């Protein structure tokens, strides 16, 4: 896994310089942000000396709605079932064996629910698309033990475009970004990112500047 959210080490003599002429220090990027231009305090494992991150992208937080809603449903499902089953005439819950192991069943059930929510959160949190002045880094996180990190130089990008379709993506301004590479190299995709047009324009400007 490429290390991210790690600010470069500074020695005691380093000072934080203001980010504009008014003497205002720009704060670090919100760790939950899905779109950040020129983020502060972000670095990754293969980052070169003097190489800065100009664009940080991950799926729009709204894409988490389905699994969050399902998790809430699962949390309240067990108490509801526990209440309704005795009312329906089912008597197995009153048996001594069930009563004895009921706390174990409940703990096991909620561990499964927690694991489901935690894995879904990590999948969103670590699916990251980074753009630097030199390259694109695409981090795809599938589960705790499976992830894929790929990158390409910006001068190998032939075309960059975005797709935004449907009422919800249009309303909340998120969509898919595609970077087409030269030859037989794989294409790079950033799915369901916020402000896809702005992200596409930023990458296109850097590609044009390197031609």
C-alpha positions in Angstrom: 0.0 0.0 0.0 1.4 3.4 -1.0 1.6 5.5 2.1 -0.5 8.6 1.9 -1.7 11.4 4.3 1.9 11.6 5.5 3.4 15.1 5.6 7.1 15.3 4.6 9.5 15.3 7.6 10.8 18.7 8.6 13.7 19.6 10.8 13.5 22.1 13.6 14.7 25.0 11.4 12.0 24.6 8.7 9.3 27.2 8.9 5.8 27.1 7.4 5.5 29.9 4.9 2.3 31.7 4.1 0.5 30.5 1.1 -0.5 33.9 -0.2 0.6 37.5 0.1 -1.8 38.3 2.9 0.1 36.1 5.3 -2.6 33.4 5.6 -1.3 29.9 6.2 -3.3 27.4 4.1 -4.5 24.5 6.4 -3.9 20.8 5.6 -6.5 18.9 3.5 -9.4 17.4 5.3 -8.7 13.7 5.7 -12.2 12.9 4.5 -12.1 15.1 1.5 -12.9 13.6 -1.9 -11.6 16.5 -4.0 -8.6 18.6 -3.1 -6.5 20.8 -5.4 -2.9 21.4 -4.2 -3.6 19.5 -1.0 -1.3 20.2 2.0 0.3 17.4 4.1 -0.1 14.7 1.5 2.7 12.5 0.3 3.0 8.9 -1.1 5.6 6.2 -0.9 7.1 6.6 -4.4 7.0 10.4 -4.4 10.1 12.0 -5.9 12.1 14.8 -4.2 10.3 18.1 -4.9 7.3 16.4 -6.5 4.1 17.9 -5.2 0.5 16.5 -5.4 -1.6 18.9 -7.4 -4.9 16.9 -7.3 -6.3 14.4 -4.8 -9.4 12.5 -5.8 -11.5 9.7 -4.3 -15.2 8.7 -4.9 -17.8 11.2 -3.8 -18.9 10.5 -0.2 -22.5 10.1 -1.5 -21.4 6.8 -3.1 -21.3 5.4 0.5 -25.0 6.0 1.0 -26.2 2.5 0.0 -23.9 0.5 2.4 -24.4 3.1 5.2 -28.1 2.7 4.9 -27.8 -1.1 4.7 -25.6 -1.1 7.8 -28.2 1.0 9.8 -30.8 -1.5 8.7 -28.7 -4.4 9.9 -28.1 -2.7 13.3 -31.8 -2.4 14.0 -32.8 -5.6 12.3 -31.8 -7.9 15.2 -33.7 -6.1 18.0 -36.8 -5.9 15.8 -36.7 -9.6 15.0 -36.1 -10.4 18.7 -39.2 -8.5 19.6 -41.5 -9.7 16.8 -40.7 -13.4 16.9 -42.1 -14.1 20.4 -45.2 -12.1 19.3 -45.7 -14.3 16.3 -45.8 -17.4 18.5 -42.3 -18.7 17.8 -41.1 -20.2 21.0 -37.5 -21.4 20.2 -36.1 -18.1 21.7 -37.4 -19.1 25.1 -35.5 -22.4 25.1 -32.6 -22.7 27.6 -30.0 -23.4 25.0 -30.9 -20.2 23.0 -31.0 -18.1 26.1 -27.6 -19.4 27.2 -25.9 -18.6 23.9 -27.9 -15.5 22.9 -25.2 -13.0 24.0 -22.7 -14.9 21.9 -25.0 -14.8 18.9 -25.6 -11.1 19.3 -21.9 -10.3 19.6 -21.1 -12.5 16.6 -23.9 -10.8 14.5 -22.7 -7.3 15.3 -19.1 -8.2 14.6 -20.2 -9.2 11.1 -22.1 -6.0 10.7 -19.1 -4.0 11.9 -16.8 -5.9 9.5 -19.1 -5.2 6.6 -19.2 -1.4 7.4 -15.5 -1.2 8.1 -14.4 -2.9 4.8 -16.8 -0.7 2.8 -15.4 2.4 4.5 -11.8 1.3 3.8 -12.7 0.6 0.2 -13.9 4.1 -0.2 -11.2 5.7 1.9 -8.2 4.1 0.1 -9.4 4.2 -3.5 -7.4 7.2 -4.4 -6.4 9.0 -7.6 -3.4 11.3 -7.3 -2.1 13.7 -9.9 1.4 15.3 -9.7 3.2 17.5 -12.3 5.0 14.4 -13.5 2.5 11.4 -13.2 -0.8 9.9 -12.3 -1.0 7.4 -9.4 -4.1 5.2 -9.1 -4.6 3.3 -5.9 -7.3 0.7 -6.0 -8.2 -0.9 -2.7 -10.3 -4.1 -2.8 -10.0 -5.4 0.8 -7.6 -5.6 3.7 -5.2 -7.9 1.9 -5.8 -7.0 -1.8 -4.8 -3.6 -3.4 -3.4 -2.4 -6.6 -1.2 0.6 -7.3 -0.5 1.7 -10.8 1.0 4.9 -12.3 1.9 6.5 -15.6 3.8 9.6 -16.6 1.7 12.6 -17.7 3.6 12.7 -21.1 2.2 9.2 -21.8 -1.4 10.5 -21.5 -3.0 10.9 -24.9 -6.5 12.0 -23.9 -8.4 12.8 -20.8 -12.2 12.9 -20.5 -15.1 12.5 -18.1 -18.5 11.0 -18.1 -21.4 12.2 -16.0 -24.8 10.6 -16.5 -27.9 10.2 -14.5 -29.9 12.6 -12.3 -28.1 12.0 -9.0 -24.5 12.3 -10.4 -25.6 15.5 -12.3 -27.3 17.0 -9.2 -24.4 16.4 -6.9 -21.8 17.0 -9.6 -19.8 13.7 -9.6 -18.8 11.4 -12.4 -16.1 9.2 -13.9 -12.7 10.4 -15.2 -10.8 8.5 -17.9 -7.1 9.0 -18.8 -6.2 7.2 -22.0 -2.5 6.2 -22.3 -0.4 5.6 -25.3 0.2 2.2 -26.9 -1.0 -0.9 -25.1 -0.8 0.6 -21.6 -3.9 0.4 -19.4 -6.2 3.3 -19.2 -6.6 5.0 -15.8 -10.1 5.6 -14.3 -11.3 7.6 -11.4 -14.8 6.5 -10.6 -17.5 8.7 -9.2 -15.2 11.6 -8.3 -16.6 15.1 -7.4 -16.3 17.9 -9.9 -15.1 15.7 -12.8 -15.0 18.5 -15.4 -12.7 20.6 -13.2 -10.4 17.6 -12.6 -10.3 16.8 -16.3 -9.5 20.4 -17.1 -6.6 20.5 -14.6 -5.1 17.3 -16.0 -5.6 18.5 -19.6 -3.8 21.8 -18.8 -0.8 19.9 -17.4 -0.7 17.6 -20.4 -0.9 20.5 -22.8 1.9 22.3 -20.9 4.2 19.3 -21.4 3.7 18.9 -25.1 
